């Protein structure tokens, strides 16, 4: 795994703007990395505004690509650590931005890269406190899990905020509320760990090349729950089982772990309809359900 630091071959800002207008044709987007490069100034502004950056912020960017977001972040923050898997893109970023003192580019796969270990080699770059990134659609779930962790194993590193440009459908699921189609296991798992905010929708035409679907900007604010669930692993298991067949009532999905009559009594204690489905239950009710099942086991 290589890393790139400063270079004396920086390009003038005017040349960078011209490069962006040409859609960075010097390097072709690669399907294997699900590369779709943002080219909308309006969306960039939405992302920067949502991040609420200050000069003391240390930002992590995942997948800088051609650097269009990178260039907007650098003047706003104390430091920026960008992780890019594509070697050719890394070479271009070094040529254009390698002379920036507050910029560190790491070449590698974010999902397997040990950020803390890599940063230990660069004393001027501390652990980032915020994440701002346009991430690949095909590994969105894995990236979010690495940033937040899971209900049973929260991430050791807690960021103040995480602003992501992701597929619209995933954004809808992250911010969904009970009784709607988008509300599911992902909604509950992520909302247990973070407050999720919808920032804006992003049309496919805002990218090069155009993806087949629209995107969205979302903001996640990691949190520690004041009253966490008593048995995190049990809650994870219940969520997985509850959404295993969305059309079935909860009592049918839970038959293998609890008698129907007993579950009915517990649901009534929570003022829930005994015929409810997993998508009808709020996060707080899921936590209460897990706690009651644990207490009565």
N, C-alpha and C positions, 0 to 999 in steps of 0.2 A: 504494500500500500504506500503510494507516494504522497508527498505534500508539496505545495508550491507557496512560496512567500513573495517577497518583493522582486520586482524586475524594473530595469531602467528603460524599458521600451514601451512606455505608456503612450497612448494616442490622444490627440487633442479632442476636446468635447465635441467640436463640430464634426470631426470625422466619425465619432461614435454615433452621433445623431444620424448621419448619412448611412452608416452601417445598419442601424435599426430600420430605417426606411426601406432599405434593400432586403429586409426580412432576414438578414444574416445568412445570405445564400452561400457564404464561404464554407459553411458546414451544413450538411443536409440533416434534417431531423431523422432519428432512427426509431423505427417501430418497436424494436426490441426493448427500448427504454421508455416507450410510450411518450415520446417527446412532442409537445404542443407548446409553442412559444408565444407568450403573451405579447401583444403589440398595441394594446389600447391604453392611451394616456389616462383616460377617464377611470378605468379599472385600477390602474396604478395608484391614482389619487385615493380611491376608495380603500385600497389596502393600506397605504401609508397612514391615512386618517384613522382607520380602525386600530392600527398598532399603537397609536398614541406614544410615539417615540420621543425620547429625551436624549440629551447629549451624554447622559450617564448610562444609557442602555447598551447592553452587550447582546447582539442578536445572532441567532442561528438561522441560516437559510439552507434549505434542503433542495438540491437541484436547481442551481442558478441558471443553467442553460446558456443562453447567449449573454446574460448579464443585464437584461433590461431592468429587472427589479433590483438587482445588486447595485446598480449605479444610482438608483434613487435612495437606497438605504444608507449608503456609505457617508454622505454628508450629514446625516441626521443622528448618527450614533457614535458611541465611544469606540466600539469595535464590531466587526462583522466576520463571522466564521461561516464560510460556505462549503458545502459538501457536494461534489459532483462526481458521478460515476464514469462519465464519458471522457476519455483521455483527450480526444481532439478538442472538445469544448474547454477542457482545462487549459490546454495550450493557448487557445484564443483569449481566455480570461486573464492568463498571466501576461500576455502581450498588451492587453488593453487596460488592465487594472492592477497589475503587479507592482506598480510604484506607490500604491496607497498604503500608508503606514498603519492604518487601522483595519486592513483587510488580510484575512488568512484563508487560503483556499486549500481544502483537503480533497485529494482524489481517492474515491472509494465508494462503497455501498453503505449508505446510511444505516441500513438495517443490521449490518454486521460490524460496522465501525465502532470502536471504543472511543467515544469522544473525549472522555476525561483523560484517558491515557495519552491520546494524541496531543491534547492541549498542554499536558505536563512538559512538553518539549519547547513550549513557547511561553515564556514568563509574562509577556505583555498581553496575552490573551487568556482571560479568565473564563470560567464557566458562563455561558450565555444565560441571561435572565428572561429573554423573550425569543419566540420563534415566529418568523415571517417567511412564508414560502408558497410557491406554486408547485404542488407535488404531483407525481404521476398518478393517473387514475387507477392503474392496475395494482398498486401497492398502498393505496390510501389507508385501508384498515390496519395494515401492519405498521405503517408509520405512526398513526394515531395511537396504537397500542404501545409502541416503543416510547412515545412522548408522555403518555399518561399512565401506562401500566394497565392492570386489570383490577377488578373489585377485590380479588383475593391477594393480589400482589401489585400494589400501586408503585409507580416509578419512584426510584430513589431521588432523582432530580426533579424538583418542582419548578416549573416556569411561571412567571407572573401572568403571561398571556401567550396564546398561540393563535396566530392569524393565518388561515390557510385558504388557498384557492383550489377548490376540489370540484368533482362532478356534482351537478345540481341535485341529482337523486340522493347522493350520499349526504349532501348538506341538508336536504329536507328530512332525512332520517335522523340526523344528529340533533336537529332542533324540534323534532316532532313532539306533539302532546298526545295523551291518551285519546282513544276513539277516532283516530284518523289513520288512513291507509299507510302512511309512512312510518308510523310509530311501531317500533319493534325491539328486538333484543339489543341491537346496537344503540338505539336511543337511550335505553335504560342504563346500559353498561357505561356509556360515556357520560351521561348526565349525573350518574352517581359520583363521578370523579371530577366533573367540571361543569360550570355554567356555560351553556351553549347559546350563542347569539347569531342570528342570520343578519349578514351585512348587506349583501346585494346579489342579484342574479347577474350572470355574465354570459352573453350570447356567444355561440360558437364562432361567429365571425371575428371575435376579439383575439383569436389565435391564428398562428401559422404553424403547420397546416390546420385547417378547421377540423375539430373533432366532430363526431357524429351526434354529440349531445351538448346541451348547454351546461354551464358551470355555475358556481356560486362561491362567494367569499363568506367564510364563517369565522367566528372568533370564539375560542375556548378559553375559559379562565379557570385553571385548576384550583381545587379547593379541598380542604379537609373537613369532612362532615362533623358537626358538633355531636351528633348522636349516630355513630356508625352502626351498621348492622352487626349483630352479635357473632354471626357465623358467615363471613364473606364467601367461603366456598359453597355453602348451602345456598346462598342467594344466587350465585352464578349458576348452580345446577338447576334451581327452580326456574330461572329465566330461560335457560336453554330448553328445558322440558316443556315449559309453558308455551313457547313459540314454535315447538317442533311441528305442530299442526295448527296453523293460525285459525282455521275455520271451526276447530273443535272447542268445546267449552273446557274451562280449566279443569273441572272435575274429571273429564275424560282423559286429558293429558297427564293428570296426576294419579291415575288409578294404580300405577305400579309402586307408588310410594306412600299413599295415604288413602284410607277408606273414604268413600264418597260422603257418608253421613258426617264423619268427623270434619272433613273439609268444608262441608256446608255450614256447620256450626262456627268454624273459624271465620268464614267469609261473612257470616251474619254479624259476628263480633266487630268486624271492620266496616260494617254497613255496606257490604258489597252484595250484589245480586248473585245468588248461588249458581245462576246460569251464565255468569260472565265469562268472557274470553280473556286471554292474556293481554290483548290490545286495549282492554277496558280499564286496566289497573294502573294507577299512577305509581311513580317511583316510591313515594312514601308508603303506599299500601304494599308494594312488593317487599319493602324493608320490614314492615309490621308483620306481614305474612310469614316471612322467614323467621322472625324472632318468635312468633307464636308457635310455629312448628318445632323450633329448637327447644322451647320451654316445655312443650308437651311430649317431647320424644323420650 
